[in-house]
């Protein structure tokens, strides 16, 4: 079954002599593949049971977010600015606040 992989994976497979087929996706197809891969990686992030795995899975999620945002012309700087704006308006999660209404 075809799946979205990082850019350097085909070269690694080729060096190992593993047969494969690959192609570049159209933007609309890429967005769907990104979202599917994001669900997979978020699930792996949530299941990570040690700090190193947790960090590695977070890096995968971030890379997917940046690829998705890149389709709209946004960068990491744009994402960080949006996060800072939201934090200034509504706060962060550092206080561990649990609210019941």
Secondary structure, DSSP 8 states (H G I E B T S, - for coil): ------TTHHHHHHHTT---------HHHHHHHHHHHHHHHHHHHHH--SHHHHHHHHHHHHHHHHHHHHHTT--HHHHHHHHHHHHHHH--STT------
